[in-house]
Amino acid sequence: MDTPLLPDDLARFGADPAAAFATNLARVHARIAAVCRRAGRDPASVRLLPVTKTIPARVLRQAFAVGITDFGENKLQEARDKQNALEDLPIHWAIIGHLQRNKVKYLVRFAREFHALDSLELADELNRRLDAAGRDLDVFVQVNSSGEASKFGLHPDDLLPFVERLPSFPRLRPRGLMTLAVFSPDDNRVRGCFRLLRTLRDQAVDINPGLAGLSMGMSGDFETAIEEGATIVRVGQAIFGTRPTSDALYWPGFAPNSK
């Protein structure tokens, strides 16, 4: 089901969004492979999760056409609307942003993974809703590794007690830990966030072996994250170009319509 692109889409993504996405996707995969070689890792050990927030559903059809089938969304309402518009496509939906408990009933209807589990109350609500729906959900426990009040996630000191409680929620399938690094040009500060998460993961797997994954790294820092052990990198702007929002950043060479 093709949906015509609007003039705003062409202005933002270029005359051929599919070609631009394919080119950018290849560049990101090449960067992942290069950093894995430097770090002595198998590129197959790192999964790329494209972040599709603010990309209209009609444009995401272009992304799907070039082989992007995993879509990561920060806001549940936006993801829900897109899923309704794209329900004819076999898309793997991942919710990667903070979730309010009153929105859980919507998430369990379509999401296959959730990267922002950060409270027992949320775990309980997810488990209850999933049990009623007769399904399970892959989850990553979010940790606030930067110590910034503006970020969600468990305090590092609270992680292990939280992990000990996870078996109480059998519909949740723990897959790893997730974090957002500090936004800074100082690589040492960014790297410190990722190293902390890796250290916490190494402790957490002694309690729950399912928590082996590390969901960390975005367009501006995913190479550092891979060097520190990331198994999933959440990349949006390096594939789809800059966002027309307050969190938009410019990554040279990756915006399809860059000047």
N, C-alpha and C positions, 0 to 999 in steps of 0.2 A: 504494500500500500504506500505509494509515493505521495509525499506532501510537498507542494511547491515551496521553495524557499522565498522568503520575503526580502525586500531591498535591504533592510537592516542586517539580515543574515549575510548577504553578499558583501556588505560594507565591512562587517566584522570578520568574516571567515574567508573572504576572497571568492572569486568566481567559480572555483572548483574546490569546495571544502573537502570532499573525499580525497582528492589528490594531496591536498595540504596535510590532512590528518595522516595519510599513509606515509608521507615523507617524514613528518615529525616523529611518528611512531617508530620508524626505522632508525632515526637518529637516536632516540631514547634507548632502544634496544642495543644499539651499537655502543652507547655510553655505558650501559649496564654490563655488557660483555667486556668492555675495556677495563672497567674498575674491578670486575671479578678476576680478570687475568692478573692485574696488579696485586690483588689481595690473595691470590692463590685459591680462588673459589670457583666452583662450577657455575656458569651463568644460569643453568637450569635450577639452581638453588634459590634464585631470586624471582619472585613473581611480581609482575607489573600490574598494579590496579589503577586503571585510568579514572581520574576524578572528573566527573561530568557536570558538576554543579554550575548553574547559570547557562548551560548549553540547552537551547530549546529542543524539544522532542523531535521536531521535524529535521533538525540538523543532526541529531544523534542517529537518525536513520542512515545518514551519510557515513558516520563513524562505524556503525554496524556493518555496512557494506564493504568496508576495508578490513574487516576481521576483528573489530573491537567488540567483544561480547560481555565483558565484565564492566559494569558501570558503578562507580563509587559516588554516593551522594551524601552531602552534609545535612541537608534539611529534609525531614521526613515528608512534609507536605509537598515539596517540590518533587521528591522521588515518587511519591504516590501518584501525582498528576501525570508524570512521565510514564510510569508503568501502565497507567490506564490507556495512555495514547499509543503505547508501544507493545500492548499485550499480545500482538500477533507475532512478536519476535522472541526467540529463546534467549532472553537476556538474564545474566546473573547479577542480581542487584545486591549491593553492599551498602549498608548505612554506616557512615564513618564519623558522624557528628553526634553531639550531645543529644540525648533523647529524654523527653519528659514522660513520666509514667502514664499520663493520660493519652499518649500517642502510641503506646505499645500495641494496642489492638489493631492498628493499621500496619505496623511493621510486620507483625507475624503473618499477615496475609500474603506477602510477596517477597520479603527480603530473605536472602540465603545466608547472609553473614552480618555481624554487627561488631564494629570495632571500638565501641565507646562504653563498655560496661564499667560502671564506676560506683555502684552502691548495691548493698544487699537488698534494699527495697526494690530497686529496678530489676535485679535478678529474680526476685520472687514474683514480680508482676509478669515478667517475660515467661518464666516457667509456667505460671498459671495459665496464661493465654495460649502458650504453645501446647500445653497438655490438652486444653479444650479443643484445639485445632488438630490434635493428633500428629504433631510434627516436631522436629528438633531444629536447633539453630546453632551455627558456628559463632563463637564469640571470642573477642579479644578484650582483655581487661586493660582499661586505660589508666595510665600512671602519669601524674604531673611531675615530670622529671626536671622541669625548669624552675619549679618553685614560684611561678608567676601566678598571682591571684586571678588573672584574667583567663587562665586555662582551667579546664575541667580535668578530672582524673583523681585517682587515689593518691594520697600522700605516700611516698615510698615506704615509710615506716608501717603503713596500714596494709600493705599488699599481702604479706604472707598470712596474717590472720584471715584476710578476705579469701585467699586461695583455699585455706583449710575448710571454709564454709561452702565452696562451690559444689561438692557432691550432694548438697541438700537440694540442688536444682537440676534434676536428671535430664530435663529437656534441653539444657544448655550444654553444648559441646565445646569445652575450652580448647582454643587453638593457639593462644599466645598472648603476648602483651603488646600494647600500643602506646605511642607517645607522640607529642608535638614538641619539637626542640624549640629552644629560644630563638627568636628571630633576630639574628645578629650577624654582622660581617666577620665577627671573630670566630674562626673555625674551632678554636679550642673550647669556647663556650658551647657551641653547637655539638661538637664531638662529645663533650662531657655528658650531655643529656642522653645521647645514644649509648655511651658506655655504661651509664647508670642503669639504663633499661636492660642492657645485656646482663649485667651483674645480677639484677633482680630476677631476670628470667632463669639464670643458672641456679638461683636459690629456689625459685618457684617450681621448677620441674622435679625437684626432689620430693615435693609434696604432691604435685599433679603432673605426670609426664606429658599430658596433652598440651601443656603451655609452652611448647618448644618454639613457637613462632615469634618473630619480632616484626610488627607492623610499624615501620618508622622510616621517615625520609619523604620529602616532597620535591617539587621541581627545583628548588634552590639548594637542596642539601642531600639529595638521595645518594649521591656518590659517597659522601662521608658516611651516611647511614649504612651503605653496603660494606664499606671498609670496617665498620663496627659490628657487622653481623646481621643486618636486616635481611629478612626472608620475604617481606612484602614492602614495596615502595608505592606510595600513593601519589601519582603524578597527574596533574591536570594541565597547567598552563604550558608546559613544555610540549604537550601534544596538541592542545586546542587553541593556544594563543592566550593573550592577556584577557582578563575579565573586566567588564565595565562596572566594577564594584570597588568599594573602598579597600578590599584586600588584594586588588590587582597589582601584579608586579611585572616588570618587563624583563624577559629573558632573551637576550639578543640571539637572533637566528631561529627562534622557535615560533614567533607570532606570524601566522600566514599572511597577514595584511600589514606587516611591519614596514615602516618607511625607511 
